[in-house]
Amino acid sequence: MENQNQQQGQQRQMQIKIPDEILKGVYANAMQVAHSREEFILDFLNLSPHMGAGIVSSRVIMSPGHLKRVIAALTENLKKYEEKFGKIEEAEAPEEIGFKG
């Protein structure tokens, strides 16, 4: 029984490899969200208002249950950030965005 409790108390460790092209990251200054019953689609955008154009920097597709965990993690980390560095002022929303095919 003690061995089982020790195993349950231990966290599994997983090694994660980040390919170089993902490691460098991408810039996004806006985001658009779409959803169906089965999934959420988050498009991270790089908008250039002075050029009147933008591109999708990254698209992330996830289940509703996972999205809820992501929101909780972001909320917790935002709280910790503001406790350490002060309140963040919300950025002004960009004008309405449309996709070009």
C-alpha positions in Angstrom: 0.0 0.0 0.0 2.8 2.4 0.9 4.5 1.8 -2.5 1.2 2.6 -4.3 0.9 5.9 -2.4 4.5 6.8 -3.2 3.8 6.1 -6.9 0.6 8.2 -6.9 2.5 11.1 -5.2 5.2 11.1 -7.9 4.6 13.2 -11.0 5.4 11.7 -14.4 8.0 13.5 -16.2 7.9 14.0 -20.0 10.6 15.3 -22.2 9.5 17.8 -24.7 11.6 18.7 -27.8 11.0 22.1 -29.5 12.0 22.3 -33.1 14.2 25.3 -34.0 11.6 26.8 -36.3 9.1 26.8 -33.4 11.6 27.8 -30.7 12.2 31.2 -32.2 8.5 32.0 -31.7 6.2 34.3 -33.7 4.8 37.8 -33.0 1.1 38.4 -32.7 -0.7 41.6 -31.8 -4.2 40.3 -32.3 -6.2 37.1 -32.0 -9.4 35.8 -33.6 -11.4 32.9 -32.2 -13.9 30.6 -33.9 -15.5 27.4 -32.5 -17.7 24.5 -33.2 -19.1 22.0 -30.7 -15.9 19.9 -30.8 -13.1 22.5 -31.1 -11.9 26.0 -30.7 -9.7 27.6 -33.3 -7.4 30.4 -32.2 -5.8 32.4 -35.0 -2.9 34.6 -33.8 -2.5 37.6 -36.1 0.2 40.1 -37.0 -1.6 43.2 -38.1 0.1 46.1 -39.7 -2.5 48.9 -39.6 -0.5 51.5 -41.5 -0.3 49.0 -44.4 -3.9 47.9 -44.1 -2.8 44.2 -44.0 -2.0 41.4 -41.8 -1.1 37.7 -41.6 -2.0 34.7 -39.5 1.2 34.1 -37.5 -0.1 30.8 -35.9 -3.3 28.8 -35.7 -4.0 26.6 -32.6 -6.9 24.2 -32.6 -7.9 22.6 -29.3 -10.8 20.9 -27.5 -13.2 22.9 -25.3 -12.0 21.1 -22.2 -8.4 21.9 -22.9 -9.2 25.5 -23.7 -10.8 25.8 -20.3 -7.5 24.6 -18.7 -5.5 27.0 -20.8 -7.7 29.9 -19.7 -7.2 28.9 -16.1 -3.4 28.7 -16.5 -3.4 32.1 -18.2 -5.6 33.7 -15.5 -3.3 32.3 -12.8 -0.1 33.6 -14.5 -1.6 37.0 -15.3 -2.5 37.4 -11.6 1.1 36.4 -10.6 2.6 38.8 -13.1 0.5 41.7 -11.9 1.3 41.0 -8.3 5.0 41.1 -9.2 5.1 43.9 -11.8 1.9 45.9 -11.3 -1.4 46.1 -13.1 -1.4 45.8 -16.9 -3.6 48.2 -18.8 -5.7 46.5 -21.5 -4.6 47.3 -25.1 -7.1 49.1 -27.4 -9.0 46.7 -29.6 -8.1 46.8 -33.3 -10.7 47.7 -35.9 -12.9 44.9 -37.2 -10.8 42.3 -39.0 -11.8 40.3 -42.1 -10.1 37.4 -43.8 -9.0 37.5 -47.5 -9.0 34.2 -49.3 
